[in-house]
């Protein structure tokens, strides 16, 4: 997750990473007054990624791995991934803009 090779991942490193992430989330939970920002930002980014981007990437990877030659299907999947990325960026910007109100 943080760019460390699997053979270099020791228990101490994993524990330190876990403590760091939990500390960050705990800090954010104490600082944020309204959880709707977290929900809207998470929905905009992760929701669009799970719905549009990840399936398109998986489809393209399967086509490449199995050498299926489905060019139009892969093109449509890539367009779907691009559209999902654009919608995710718009949603994330709207979530950030809602903090200013």
PLY file of the C-alpha trace (Angstrom):
ply
format ascii 1.0
element vertex 101
property float x
property float y
property float z
element edge 100
property int vertex1
property int vertex2
end_header
0.00 0.00 0.00
2.81 2.42 0.69
5.15 1.13 -2.00
6.97 -1.40 0.17
7.96 -4.70 -1.42
6.16 -7.72 0.09
9.38 -9.27 1.37
10.26 -6.04 3.23
6.92 -5.83 5.06
7.69 -6.63 8.65
5.23 -6.75 11.52
6.72 -3.54 12.94
6.21 -1.71 9.64
2.63 -2.95 9.31
1.89 -1.96 12.91
3.39 1.50 12.41
1.38 1.98 9.20
-1.82 0.89 10.92
-1.22 3.19 13.89
-0.41 6.09 11.55
-3.57 5.63 9.49
-5.76 5.24 12.58
-4.17 8.34 14.12
-4.89 10.33 10.97
-8.51 9.16 10.87
-8.97 9.87 14.57
-7.56 13.37 14.12
-9.89 14.02 11.20
-12.83 12.71 13.21
-12.00 15.18 16.00
-11.50 18.14 13.66
-14.41 17.72 11.25
-17.64 19.17 12.54
-19.90 17.60 9.94
-19.55 14.05 8.65
-21.53 14.78 5.48
-18.31 15.98 3.83
-16.67 12.62 4.42
-19.71 10.78 3.10
-20.08 12.95 0.00
-16.37 12.94 -0.81
-16.14 9.17 -0.30
-19.21 8.60 -2.42
-17.93 10.83 -5.19
-14.52 9.23 -5.35
-14.93 5.62 -4.25
-18.47 5.22 -5.55
-17.53 6.31 -9.05
-14.34 4.27 -8.96
-16.20 1.11 -7.95
-18.99 1.68 -10.45
-17.16 2.93 -13.54
-13.39 2.82 -13.29
-12.47 -0.52 -11.67
-14.77 -2.69 -13.81
-13.43 -1.04 -16.97
-9.84 -1.64 -15.87
-10.61 -5.27 -15.03
-12.34 -5.81 -18.38
-9.40 -4.34 -20.28
-6.93 -6.44 -18.28
-8.87 -9.66 -18.92
-9.05 -8.87 -22.63
-5.32 -8.26 -22.76
-4.46 -11.33 -20.70
-6.66 -13.68 -22.73
-5.89 -11.93 -26.04
-9.60 -11.63 -26.91
-9.31 -8.82 -29.49
-12.49 -7.02 -28.37
-11.39 -3.55 -29.43
-14.79 -1.86 -29.39
-15.66 -3.33 -25.99
-12.38 -2.17 -24.51
-12.86 1.27 -26.05
-16.32 1.55 -24.48
-14.87 0.41 -21.14
-12.16 3.05 -21.37
-14.75 5.72 -22.17
-16.75 4.54 -19.17
-13.65 4.81 -16.97
-12.97 8.33 -18.26
-16.56 9.36 -17.66
-16.43 7.91 -14.14
-13.21 9.78 -13.43
-14.71 13.06 -14.63
-17.87 12.52 -12.57
-15.74 11.62 -9.54
-13.73 14.83 -9.90
-16.90 16.89 -10.23
-18.41 15.22 -7.18
-15.22 15.67 -5.16
-15.11 19.37 -6.10
-18.75 19.77 -5.06
-17.98 18.06 -1.74
-15.01 20.36 -1.12
-17.07 23.41 -2.12
-19.73 22.40 0.43
-17.17 22.97 3.20
-16.97 26.66 2.32
-20.65 27.28 3.05
0 1
1 2
2 3
3 4
4 5
5 6
6 7
7 8
8 9
9 10
10 11
11 12
12 13
13 14
14 15
15 16
16 17
17 18
18 19
19 20
20 21
21 22
22 23
23 24
24 25
25 26
26 27
27 28
28 29
29 30
30 31
31 32
32 33
33 34
34 35
35 36
36 37
37 38
38 39
39 40
40 41
41 42
42 43
43 44
44 45
45 46
46 47
47 48
48 49
49 50
50 51
51 52
52 53
53 54
54 55
55 56
56 57
57 58
58 59
59 60
60 61
61 62
62 63
63 64
64 65
65 66
66 67
67 68
68 69
69 70
70 71
71 72
72 73
73 74
74 75
75 76
76 77
77 78
78 79
79 80
80 81
81 82
82 83
83 84
84 85
85 86
86 87
87 88
88 89
89 90
90 91
91 92
92 93
93 94
94 95
95 96
96 97
97 98
98 99
99 100
